[in-house]
């Protein structure tokens, strides 16, 4: 697995996958739907899938002395690495907004979603959906990524829409907490996001391994 | 004991069928896999490498069935396919470095030797190579990890006559070192130059699988070259297929 991950990082990945990690800094932009940053990170990963397909990566990997399911697992691991890095960037931005900048007028007067633990949990759900919908969808054929990516876009924008709407609903204002207000609730929401990410990724990986075993390359 | 055995391999596509393909590869021998374009050579090879799933049939390699032993078997196999370009924008050296990490038996000296023999530059990317040089690069990866069996899909396609000759000579050298070589080709003179055994595939069926000398003795007419024999067999196979196709609607029309 270590060698396959190295192959993913050095040969298969598009430089854009690394570059787009910086979109995690969108968590600092006031008056902008910050979860779009998570979507742009998955866009970088999508570019990697495109580059890998053009480089005959799937066939190359399948010919290596590894089990076919490990080829799939390595791709998931690569996605999780990029998503993990992006989450760290987002977490750093959110921490800045929760501490030093928690009373900045530009953020306090922001009608859109605040960067807090709930937002990080929602970003994790977007990453989980990418792994479940797009990555698992890609491995149904190992070449067709248009349909799964369109499905991922649709789902992501529903999640972003929900994220931006929920805190405006009566009784849901705590979702948009500033600083360390409602910390227990915020932490629980983040944990829920993490759980959803783990479950969606595990489901996607299992489905992708099954599909990849049955398709002809 | 055969190094690889293919038994009753069948695969149906909408417009093509591979039918009951069976043969065995003996250790330390060069086997030429001949047939025209579309005969089913690549489908057979992909089945041998577990890249496609046959509808029926069984493949064993080194006495082991491919399912469940894939990684172990592929460690001992070298594979190269025509002019497929791996990672066109990466440097050859980078691709080789990553590939090397998968093979504990990687032979750095052999890698350097073949790099020089094929005139490849590690600093170049596959997209900068001619079609023939891409074939050589694929061969370089297949030859550098002490494989016991080389499975090569059209390794001579796109090569100039000098390189082709060098490659066929190399097959003979590898055979001397105990390596088995299985290569597909539609260039019959390649078989005459180095193949010990010939498997001839036409219309998805194995028409003959014999040692080359026996192939000539049993199937060639007096004065015929191997190429002329295979061309004649191909025409006969086509006529046979046409007759079968004509007979099928008549059979269906019967009450």
Boltz contact constraints between the chains, C-beta under 6 A:
constraints:
  - contact:
      token1: [A, 3]
      token2: [B, 101]
      max_distance: 6.0
  - contact:
      token1: [A, 3]
      token2: [B, 102]
      max_distance: 6.0
  - contact:
      token1: [A, 7]
      token2: [B, 98]
      max_distance: 6.0
  - contact:
      token1: [A, 10]
      token2: [B, 98]
      max_distance: 6.0
  - contact:
      token1: [A, 11]
      token2: [B, 87]
      max_distance: 6.0
  - contact:
      token1: [A, 11]
      token2: [B, 90]
      max_distance: 6.0
  - contact:
      token1: [A, 11]
      token2: [B, 98]
      max_distance: 6.0
  - contact:
      token1: [A, 55]
      token2: [B, 87]
      max_distance: 6.0
  - contact:
      token1: [A, 56]
      token2: [B, 84]
      max_distance: 6.0
  - contact:
      token1: [A, 56]
      token2: [B, 86]
      max_distance: 6.0
  - contact:
      token1: [A, 60]
      token2: [B, 86]
      max_distance: 6.0
  - contact:
      token1: [A, 62]
      token2: [B, 51]
      max_distance: 6.0
  - contact:
      token1: [A, 63]
      token2: [B, 79]
      max_distance: 6.0
  - contact:
      token1: [A, 64]
      token2: [B, 102]
      max_distance: 6.0
  - contact:
      token1: [A, 65]
      token2: [B, 71]
      max_distance: 6.0
  - contact:
      token1: [A, 65]
      token2: [B, 74]
      max_distance: 6.0
  - contact:
      token1: [A, 65]
      token2: [B, 75]
      max_distance: 6.0
  - contact:
      token1: [A, 65]
      token2: [B, 102]
      max_distance: 6.0
  - contact:
      token1: [A, 66]
      token2: [B, 71]
      max_distance: 6.0
  - contact:
      token1: [A, 67]
      token2: [B, 70]
      max_distance: 6.0
  - contact:
      token1: [A, 67]
      token2: [B, 71]
      max_distance: 6.0
  - contact:
      token1: [A, 216]
      token2: [B, 52]
      max_distance: 6.0
  - contact:
      token1: [A, 217]
      token2: [B, 51]
      max_distance: 6.0
